[in-house]
Amino acid sequence: MRFFKVLVFTLALVSLLSAQNLEDFAEEPSNTFNGGLGVTWIDGVSYTTFTISPELAFGKFGVGLNIELLFDNANDFKFRKIGWEKGAGAFRMIRYLRWGLKHDPVYVRIGSLQSTTLGHGFIMGYYSNQANYDQRKIGLEFDLDFDAFGFETMTSNLGNLEIIGGRLYFRPLFSSEIPVIKNLEFGSTYATDINPDNTRDTDDGIFEWGADIGLPIIQTKVFNSTIYADYAKINNYGDGKAFGIKAGLPDLIGLFGLYAKLEKRFLSDQFLPNYYNTLYELERSFDKRIKLETAPKTEGIFGELAGHIAGKIRLIGNYQHANRVKNSGIMHLEAKAMDLVPNVRLIAAYDKSGIETFEDMRTLDVRSVATAEIGYRTYQFIYVSLFYRWNYIAETDEYGNTTYKPQERFEPRITFSMDF
């Protein structure tokens, strides 16, 4: 267990030092077939695990499946039903169906939402509907871009409408052919969580709206940069403003790509930027509202770095912190290295909230979600892998009191992996 904690932290440091929106450095869609047999420990209980996870791409269309079956080794190989009875149920096998990629003229994705962002991310950024592994949801993203105007939309759960968001934008000077100014963009965003605590007895719905403006200054294959400003208001609570710049070198002679984003934020009391983020699904029923109600007036900084090195290492790291507010740090990290070392693949992701000190950053607790995998190819299509996942889940007792507890999954496995 300790090895994987060290692995997650090491990769986190690497990505923090050299790591953007991974969409800008995303790998081209490919056809792969993955399947494996392993042993998984969840909360100390051992399960035999059988997994099939193919990923197929046909032009603009893509599909990814993830069929994972767990059998209790101490209970006559009884099938583990948790995860199949709640949430998406049998539809959890569909990891995603998609048409196009984010920022294409037409983009549709059904299934897991991993890094859903509306606009510049001030209201919703890097949101995931898969934070609770045992209660997976089938979400939807649907975007259209008609050059002069367009929209981005999402919902977290098609089976039970919960989080719904959308952004409408227009470029009034797009047809003018005036350099730089023709790309001036105005946007308006709305996002709501209809029923955060998932009970009919309470009226706790929350919604947020905002407006933004962005101006791409330089847009070339070698370098791009954009300045922007955002305003957002949460109903019955506070509001916030942000001013930022983002710039990138997508691919410098095939050696590396680099992206950076820096944002200054001015926040009133009872306002949280990036309200719908990676950890929102784990916090929405209880903790998020408390954080919102107690948030003081403050200023803050959001910074993001990402990139790739020769296409072999892909990294992302972002961090936000509010001035003079204890435990307000939130960090998101991703790292992926495929064949950097021959026949070895390394994959890791780490999210942490409530950060105040360096010790908080590297400690796994009830504010952390982390995954790590290391695999070694023994034969052409065969990997021996070790997989680790740490997350936390909410539990409510008979008196309605909610507490959080960590959950660990540790899985050695043999995987068949083939590209075609």
Residue pairs with C-beta under 8 A, 6 or more apart in sequence:
1 388
1 408
1 410
3 386
4 372
4 386
4 388
4 410
5 364
5 370
5 388
7 346
7 348
7 372
7 374
7 388
8 348
8 350
8 364
8 370
8 371
8 372
8 388
9 350
9 362
11 333
11 335
11 346
11 348
11 350
11 372
12 317
12 333
12 335
12 348
12 350
12 361
12 362
14 315
14 335
15 315
15 316
15 317
15 333
15 334
15 335
16 305
16 317
16 319
16 333
18 305
18 307
18 309
18 315
19 305
19 306
19 307
19 315
19 316
19 317
19 333
19 334
19 335
20 248
20 258
20 259
20 260
20 261
20 304
20 305
20 306
20 307
20 316
21 115
21 117
21 259
21 304
21 306
21 316
22 115
22 306
22 314
22 316
22 334
23 101
23 102
23 103
23 115
24 248
24 250
24 257
24 259
24 306
25 250
25 257
25 259
25 306
25 307
25 308
25 314
26 101
27 314
29 57
29 62
29 101
30 55
30 57
30 419
31 55
31 56
31 57
31 419
31 420
32 54
32 55
32 417
32 418
32 419
32 420
33 54
33 55
33 416
33 417
33 418
33 420
34 51
34 52
34 53
34 54
34 55
34 415
34 416
34 417
35 51
35 52
35 53
35 54
35 415
35 416
36 49
36 50
36 51
36 383
36 385
36 413
36 414
36 415
36 416
37 48
37 49
37 50
37 51
37 413
37 414
38 48
38 49
38 51
38 385
38 387
38 411
38 412
38 413
38 414
38 415
39 46
39 47
39 48
39 49
39 73
39 411
39 412
39 413
40 46
40 47
40 48
40 49
40 70
40 409
40 410
40 411
41 47
41 408
41 409
41 410
41 411
42 70
42 407
42 408
42 409
43 407
43 408
45 72
45 74
46 72
46 73
46 74
47 70
47 71
47 72
47 73
47 80
48 70
48 71
48 73
48 77
49 68
49 69
49 70
49 71
49 411
49 413
50 68
50 69
50 71
51 66
51 67
51 68
51 69
51 413
51 415
52 65
52 66
52 67
53 64
53 65
53 66
53 67
53 68
53 95
54 64
54 65
55 62
55 63
55 64
55 65
55 95
56 62
56 63
56 64
60 99
60 100
60 104
60 106
61 98
61 99
62 96
62 97
62 98
62 99
63 94
63 96
63 97
63 98
64 94
64 95
64 96
64 111
65 93
65 94
65 95
66 92
66 93
66 95
67 93
69 79
70 79
70 80
71 77
71 78
71 79
71 80
72 78
72 79
72 80
82 134
83 92
83 133
83 134
83 135
83 136
84 90
84 92
86 134
86 135
87 132
87 134
87 135
87 136
87 137
88 94
88 136
88 137
88 138
88 159
91 138
91 159
92 136
94 110
94 111
94 138
95 111
95 112
96 109
96 110
96 111
96 112
97 108
97 109
97 110
97 111
98 107
98 108
98 109
98 110
99 106
99 107
99 108
99 109
100 106
100 107
100 108
101 107
102 141
102 143
103 143
103 145
104 143
104 145
105 144
105 145
105 146
106 143
106 144
106 145
107 141
107 142
107 143
107 144
108 140
108 141
108 142
108 143
109 140
109 141
110 138
110 139
110 140
110 158
111 138
111 139
112 128
112 129
112 130
112 136
112 139
113 127
113 128
113 129
113 130
113 139
113 141
113 154
113 156
114 128
114 130
115 126
115 127
115 128
116 124
116 126
116 127
116 128
116 129
116 139
116 141
116 154
117 124
117 125
117 126
117 127
118 124
118 125
118 152
118 154
118 165
118 166
118 167
118 189
118 191
119 152
119 167
119 169
119 187
119 189
119 210
119 212
119 230
120 212
120 214
120 228
120 230
120 242
120 244
120 263
121 274
122 210
122 212
122 230
122 232
122 240
122 242
122 273
122 274
123 165
123 189
123 191
123 208
123 210
123 230
123 232
123 274
123 275
123 276
124 154
124 165
124 189
124 191
124 274
124 275
124 276
124 277
125 274
125 276
125 277
126 274
126 277
126 278
126 318
126 332
127 154
127 156
127 163
127 276
127 277
127 278
127 280
128 278
128 281
129 136
129 137
129 139
129 156
129 157
129 163
129 281
130 136
130 137
130 281
131 278
131 279
131 280
131 281
131 282
131 369
131 391
132 281
132 282
132 391
132 393
133 389
133 391
133 409
134 393
137 156
137 157
137 159
138 157
138 158
138 159
139 154
139 155
139 156
139 157
139 158
140 153
140 154
140 155
140 158
141 152
141 153
141 154
142 153
142 154
143 150
143 151
143 152
143 153
144 150
144 151
147 171
147 174
148 170
148 171
148 172
148 174
148 175
149 168
149 169
149 170
149 171
150 168
150 169
150 170
151 166
151 167
151 168
151 169
152 166
152 167
152 169
153 165
153 166
153 167
154 163
154 164
154 165
154 166
155 161
155 162
155 163
155 164
155 165
156 162
156 163
156 164
156 281
157 163
161 194
162 193
162 194
162 195
162 198
163 191
163 192
163 193
163 194
163 276
163 280
164 191
164 192
164 194
165 189
165 190
165 191
165 192
165 276
166 189
166 190
166 191
167 187
167 188
167 189
167 190
168 187
168 188
169 185
169 186
169 187
169 188
170 185
170 186
170 187
171 182
171 183
171 184
171 185
171 186
172 184
172 186
173 181
173 182
173 184
174 182
174 183
175 182
176 182
180 215
180 216
180 217
181 215
183 215
183 216
183 219
184 213
184 214
184 215
185 213
185 214
185 215
186 211
186 212
186 213
187 211
187 212
187 213
187 214
188 209
188 210
188 211
188 212
189 208
189 209
189 210
189 211
189 212
189 232
190 207
190 208
190 209
190 210
191 207
191 208
191 209
191 275
191 276
192 205
192 206
192 207
192 208
193 205
193 206
193 207
193 276
193 284
194 205
195 202
195 204
195 205
196 204
196 205
196 206
196 284
196 285
196 288
196 289
197 204
197 285
197 286
198 285
204 289
206 234
206 235
206 289
207 234
207 235
208 232
208 233
208 234
208 235
208 275
209 232
209 233
209 235
210 230
210 231
210 232
210 233
211 230
211 231
212 228
212 229
212 230
212 231
213 228
213 229
214 226
214 227
214 228
214 229
215 226
215 227
215 228
216 224
216 225
216 226
217 225
217 226
217 227
218 224
218 225
221 250
221 251
222 249
222 250
222 252
223 247
223 248
223 249
224 247
224 248
224 250
225 245
225 246
225 247
225 248
226 245
226 246
226 247
227 244
227 245
228 243
228 244
228 245
228 246
229 241
229 242
229 243
229 244
230 241
230 242
230 243
230 244
231 239
231 240
231 241
231 242
232 239
232 240
232 271
232 273
233 239
234 270
234 271
234 272
234 275
234 292
237 270
237 271
237 292
237 293
238 267
238 268
238 269
238 270
238 271
238 295
238 297
239 268
239 271
240 265
240 266
240 267
240 268
240 271
240 273
241 265
241 266
241 267
242 263
242 264
242 265
242 266
242 273
242 302
243 263
243 264
244 261
244 262
244 263
244 264
244 302
245 261
245 262
246 259
246 260
246 261
246 262
246 304
247 259
247 260
247 261
248 257
248 258
248 259
248 260
249 256
249 257
249 258
249 259
250 257
250 259
251 257
252 258
254 310
254 311
255 309
255 310
256 307
256 308
256 309
256 310
257 307
257 308
258 305
258 306
258 307
259 304
259 305
259 306
259 307
260 303
260 304
260 305
261 302
261 303
261 304
261 305
261 318
262 301
262 302
262 303
262 304
263 301
263 302
263 303
264 299
264 300
264 301
265 273
265 299
265 300
265 301
265 302
265 320
265 322
266 299
267 273
267 295
267 297
267 298
267 299
267 300
267 322
268 297
269 295
269 296
269 297
270 292
270 293
270 295
271 292
271 295
272 288
272 291
272 292
272 295
273 300
273 302
273 320
274 302
274 320
274 330
275 288
275 292
277 330
277 332
278 332
278 351
278 369
279 330
279 351
279 353
279 369
280 288
282 369
282 391
282 392
282 393
282 394
282 404
283 291
283 353
285 394
285 402
286 394
286 402
287 404
295 322
295 325
296 325
298 322
298 323
298 324
298 325
298 328
299 322
299 323
300 320
300 321
300 322
300 323
300 325
300 328
301 320
301 321
302 318
302 319
302 320
303 318
303 319
303 320
304 316
304 317
304 318
304 319
305 315
305 316
305 317
305 318
306 315
306 316
306 317
307 314
307 315
308 314
308 315
309 315
312 337
312 338
312 339
312 340
313 335
313 336
313 337
313 340
314 334
314 335
314 336
314 337
315 334
315 335
315 336
316 332
316 333
316 334
316 335
317 331
317 332
317 333
317 334
318 331
318 332
319 329
319 330
319 331
319 332
320 328
320 329
320 330
321 328
321 329
321 330
321 355
322 328
326 356
327 354
327 355
327 356
327 360
328 354
328 355
328 356
329 352
329 353
329 354
329 355
329 356
329 360
329 361
330 352
330 353
330 355
331 350
331 351
331 352
331 353
331 355
331 361
332 350
332 351
333 348
333 349
333 350
333 351
334 348
334 349
334 350
335 346
335 347
335 348
335 349
336 346
336 347
336 348
337 344
337 345
337 346
337 347
338 345
339 345
340 346
343 376
343 377
343 378
344 374
344 375
344 376
344 377
345 373
345 374
345 375
345 377
345 383
346 373
346 374
347 371
347 372
347 373
348 370
348 371
348 372
348 373
349 369
349 370
349 371
349 372
350 368
350 369
350 370
350 371
351 368
351 369
351 370
352 360
352 361
352 367
352 368
352 369
353 367
354 360
354 367
355 361
360 367
364 370
364 390
364 406
365 392
365 406
366 392
366 404
366 405
366 406
367 392
368 390
368 391
368 392
368 406
369 390
369 391
369 392
370 388
370 389
370 390
370 391
371 387
371 388
371 389
371 390
372 387
372 388
373 385
373 386
373 387
373 388
374 385
374 386
375 383
375 384
375 385
375 386
375 415
376 383
376 384
376 385
377 383
378 384
381 416
381 417
381 418
382 414
382 415
382 416
382 417
383 414
383 415
383 416
383 417
384 412
384 413
384 414
384 415
385 412
385 413
385 414
385 415
386 410
386 411
386 412
386 413
387 409
387 410
387 411
387 412
387 413
388 408
388 409
388 410
388 411
389 408
389 409
390 406
390 407
390 408
390 409
391 406
391 407
392 404
392 405
392 406
392 407
393 404
393 405
393 407
394 402
394 403
394 404
395 402
395 403
395 404
395 405
396 402
397 403
